[in-house]
Amino acid sequence: MGFGTTAVSSRAASLLAAAGDRTLTGLVEFGRFWRFAIQTHWWIARTILTRRTWKLVIPECMDVGVMSLPVILVTGGFVGMVLAVQAIEQFRAVGLEEQMGGVVNLSVVRELGPVLAGVMIAGRIGGALTAELGTMNVTEQIDALRSMGTDPIRYLVVPRFLACFLLTPVLTLYCDVMGSVGGWLVTVVLSGVDSGPYWEYTRDAVGVYDVFSGTVKSFAFGGAIALISCYKGFHCRAGAEGVGRACTEAFVASFVAILVMDFFLALLLQTIGNWIWGFRPLL
């Protein structure tokens, strides 16, 4: 009896110790990440107006923006089509199929567009950033930059952060447009609803503040993706396995961050909108 109790106590102590170690490790990582983020913003404040910084940003804009555009367009279009397919019968059952365009497009602009574009960028660009910087870290190229007197955050992180931060809203707008076009194809072309009311109700339902809300979210998502991906690349473990694990961790962390930020930003922006204009019904 005493031996069994001792074994259970020892096991419980081991579990508590492991939980404590993981908690401390998480707190250390959290602190290191915010130190990394502060250093990045400090360098941005110092160098954003310099010509040298923008010479480094332009090539990153090509990778982040132009190379991501096809997948954003295809994904946004099909998401709009899926929303329309799921909603058309419900709206037709109550005789409101002509008003469906406003509801579908409002959902795309407010929520799905920014989140969808953020997730696509996290999967495509975030993974690429982590792999690139992780490989440089493993092969000691980042240490070589430090030995030459160049701050690697200024040279490697700032251009990638600015590219993601500035182009994620642009890609989100493309996603919104394609979502509206996809909804139009299903509603008008496939289901026979008049095209005029579809766009009229879209114009009435989607306001400037809705587009502004989606854009604000996109800026936040792009910055978070860049910071998380670059941080994971800078602090990945040695070897190919370490780089691959860092890419996976970067995507998971970016995805969770997008969802958490979307909730709090939606709550904040909706509160501000209701305070300024009051409650606006969808239909």
VOGU-3710 file (C-alpha; in Angstrom, 3 decimals, decimal comma):
1> mgfgttavss> 0,000/0,000/0,000  2,779/2,401/0,907  4,741/1,480/-2,239  1,699/2,191/-4,458  1,054/5,523/-2,786  4,690/6,495/-3,213  4,599/5,592/-6,915  1,450/7,648/-7,466  2,951/10,601/-5,619  6,132/10,342/-7,659
11> raasllaaag> 4,149/10,243/-10,896  2,071/13,269/-9,866  5,231/15,164/-8,958  6,734/14,330/-12,349  3,622/15,545/-14,148  3,601/18,773/-12,152  7,292/19,311/-12,869  6,756/18,730/-16,580  3,806/21,131/-16,590  5,891/23,714/-14,762
21> drtltglvef> 8,757/23,347/-17,239  6,411/23,752/-20,208  4,815/26,805/-18,618  8,168/28,441/-17,980  9,324/27,610/-21,499  6,149/29,133/-22,921  6,610/32,306/-20,873  10,223/32,601/-22,007  9,188/32,140/-25,656  6,426/34,704/-25,211
31> grfwrfaiqt> 8,883/37,234/-23,817  11,433/36,542/-26,550  8,776/36,985/-29,218  7,699/40,390/-27,914  11,311/41,471/-27,606  11,748/40,431/-31,246  8,606/42,372/-32,205  9,751/45,508/-30,360  13,164/45,363/-32,038  11,462/45,028/-35,429
41> hwwiartilt> 9,229/48,051/-34,873  12,174/50,034/-33,513  14,110/49,430/-36,720  11,022/50,251/-38,807  10,662/53,601/-37,035  14,314/54,382/-37,716  14,614/53,225/-41,310  11,164/53,350/-42,937  11,953/56,579/-44,769  15,338/55,461/-46,051
51> rrtwklvipe> 15,907/54,483/-49,671  17,917/51,422/-48,679  14,971/49,894/-46,818  12,579/50,226/-49,748  15,135/48,724/-52,119  14,904/45,623/-49,935  11,099/45,793/-49,645  10,315/45,829/-53,380  11,570/42,262/-54,125  9,647/40,959/-51,117
61> cmdvgvmslp> 6,492/42,635/-52,447  6,871/40,559/-55,588  6,895/37,338/-53,565  4,157/38,349/-51,136  1,808/40,113/-53,537  2,150/39,026/-57,141  2,974/35,381/-56,489  0,094/35,040/-54,008  -2,525/36,680/-56,216  -3,618/33,604/-58,234
71> vilvtggfvg> -4,398/31,474/-55,183  -6,203/34,400/-53,536  -8,366/34,966/-56,603  -9,278/31,300/-57,007  -9,974/30,766/-53,318  -12,015/33,961/-52,938  -14,140/33,147/-55,968  -14,994/29,653/-54,823  -15,749/30,781/-51,269  -18,291/33,257/-52,643
81> mvlavqaieq> -19,791/30,498/-54,781  -20,037/28,121/-51,825  -21,753/30,756/-49,679  -24,257/31,452/-52,447  -24,981/27,752/-53,004  -25,663/27,245/-49,307  -27,824/30,363/-48,971  -29,865/30,504/-52,171  -32,462/27,884/-51,220  -32,949/29,351/-47,748
91> fravgleeqm> -33,518/32,845/-49,128  -35,735/31,534/-51,945  -37,916/29,708/-49,421  -38,866/33,029/-47,824  -38,958/35,008/-51,077  -35,788/37,032/-50,426  -33,459/35,587/-53,053  -32,956/39,026/-54,650  -31,600/40,333/-51,362  -29,165/37,483/-50,902
101> ggvvnlsvvr> -26,304/39,319/-52,594  -26,113/41,903/-49,815  -25,878/39,315/-47,052  -23,339/37,108/-48,873  -21,080/39,982/-49,868  -21,295/41,591/-46,433  -20,103/38,306/-44,902  -17,237/38,142/-47,389  -16,106/41,736/-46,836  -16,430/41,777/-43,054
111> elgpvlagvm> -15,176/38,369/-42,029  -14,368/35,740/-44,624  -12,275/37,904/-46,923  -9,720/39,067/-44,324  -9,563/35,706/-42,550  -9,325/33,715/-45,767  -6,627/35,944/-47,233  -4,726/35,831/-43,941  -4,829/32,038/-43,792  -3,717/31,724/-47,424
121> iagriggalt> -0,828/34,127/-46,841  0,112/32,322/-43,634  0,227/29,030/-45,505  2,087/30,247/-48,559  4,180/33,235/-47,489  4,525/32,460/-43,779  5,908/29,005/-44,454  8,287/30,355/-47,084  9,567/33,079/-44,735  10,126/30,600/-41,941
131> aelgtmnvte> 11,908/28,116/-44,205  14,118/30,802/-45,757  15,161/32,413/-42,492  15,385/29,040/-40,747  17,801/27,780/-43,382  19,859/30,939/-43,005  19,892/30,413/-39,251  20,931/26,766/-39,511  23,703/27,551/-42,010  24,927/30,421/-39,758
141> qidalrsmgt> 24,276/33,113/-42,339  22,458/35,198/-39,715  25,495/34,979/-37,446  27,646/36,032/-40,395  25,537/39,176/-40,794  26,051/40,000/-37,135  29,816/39,478/-37,438  29,880/41,995/-40,308  28,132/44,603/-38,158  24,731/44,315/-39,838
151> dpirylvvpr> 21,669/43,853/-37,688  19,810/40,836/-39,141  16,437/42,149/-37,967  16,933/45,352/-39,916  18,226/43,584/-43,020  16,035/40,458/-43,067  12,911/41,028/-40,970  11,936/44,644/-41,647  11,542/44,261/-45,450  9,505/41,072/-45,064
161> flacflltpv> 7,338/42,608/-42,370  6,593/45,717/-44,439  5,758/43,636/-47,514  3,277/41,458/-45,600  1,846/44,391/-43,675  1,222/46,519/-46,764  0,114/43,893/-49,269  -2,195/41,721/-47,156  -4,965/44,393/-47,323  -4,536/44,605/-51,110
171> ltlycdvmgs> -4,852/40,839/-51,448  -7,875/40,941/-49,153  -9,622/43,425/-51,441  -8,980/41,135/-54,399  -10,431/38,276/-52,367  -13,520/40,360/-51,565  -14,076/41,214/-55,226  -13,718/37,618/-56,340  -16,055/36,477/-53,568  -18,692/38,905/-54,850
181> vggwlvtvvl> -18,183/37,711/-58,418  -18,427/34,077/-57,315  -21,668/34,783/-55,475  -22,991/36,568/-58,562  -22,212/33,584/-60,783  -24,221/31,217/-58,592  -27,045/33,630/-57,802  -27,562/35,183/-61,224  -26,113/32,785/-63,794  -26,978/29,456/-62,198
191> sgvdsgpywe> -30,049/30,324/-60,130  -31,697/32,871/-62,415  -31,938/35,810/-59,997  -31,913/39,250/-61,641  -28,472/40,828/-61,743  -29,703/44,347/-60,938  -31,139/43,621/-57,465  -28,070/41,512/-56,596  -25,725/44,480/-56,977  -28,229/46,997/-55,610
201> ytrdavgvyd> -28,645/45,096/-52,350  -24,881/44,560/-52,229  -24,392/48,321/-52,494  -26,953/48,947/-49,759  -25,602/46,278/-47,400  -21,850/46,787/-47,787  -20,809/50,209/-46,538  -17,515/52,039/-46,435  -17,081/51,142/-42,783  -17,411/47,433/-43,607
211> vfsgtvksfa> -14,575/47,707/-46,133  -12,601/49,747/-43,609  -13,138/47,074/-40,945  -11,869/44,325/-43,234  -8,851/46,434/-44,173  -7,953/47,103/-40,539  -8,102/43,379/-39,821  -5,919/42,668/-42,836  -3,199/45,030/-41,645  -3,189/43,291/-38,267
221> fggaialisc> -3,164/39,802/-39,812  -0,322/40,641/-42,199  1,835/42,058/-39,426  1,177/39,085/-37,149  1,990/36,566/-39,896  5,277/38,287/-40,707  6,388/38,590/-37,084  5,497/35,009/-36,158  7,074/33,512/-39,279  10,291/35,514/-38,996
231> ykgfhcraga> 10,576/34,775/-35,289  10,168/31,034/-35,845  12,781/31,145/-38,579  15,255/33,058/-36,413  14,879/30,621/-33,511  14,440/27,259/-35,221  16,410/24,207/-34,150  19,343/22,869/-36,108  18,885/20,550/-39,061  16,203/19,943/-41,654
241> egvgractea> 13,856/18,613/-38,988  14,169/21,833/-37,014  13,360/23,953/-40,060  10,349/21,784/-40,953  9,035/21,895/-37,412  9,475/25,672/-37,318  7,404/26,004/-40,522  4,599/23,929/-38,995  4,697/25,881/-35,742  4,667/29,186/-37,631
251> fvasfvailv> 1,550/28,241/-39,605  -0,308/26,933/-36,550  0,608/29,984/-34,468  -0,352/32,358/-37,302  -3,686/30,590/-37,817  -4,545/30,773/-34,112  -3,422/34,405/-33,935  -5,650/35,299/-36,906  -8,715/33,739/-35,279  -8,061/35,343/-31,881
261> mdfflalllq> -7,354/38,757/-33,387  -10,416/38,463/-35,644  -12,665/37,973/-32,627  -11,346/40,940/-30,664  -11,102/43,239/-33,684  -14,629/42,295/-34,788  -15,925/43,050/-31,301  -14,099/46,389/-31,172  -14,991/47,518/-34,695  -18,629/46,500/-34,338
271> tignwiwgfr> -18,880/48,428/-31,082  -17,372/51,504/-32,717  -19,698/51,178/-35,726  -22,793/50,827/-33,558  -21,696/53,803/-31,477  -21,259/56,022/-34,553  -24,115/54,892/-36,832  -26,271/52,700/-34,631  -27,488/49,210/-35,368  -27,922/48,386/-39,060
281> pll> -30,061/45,375/-40,013  -28,831/43,051/-42,749  -32,102/43,076/-44,686
//
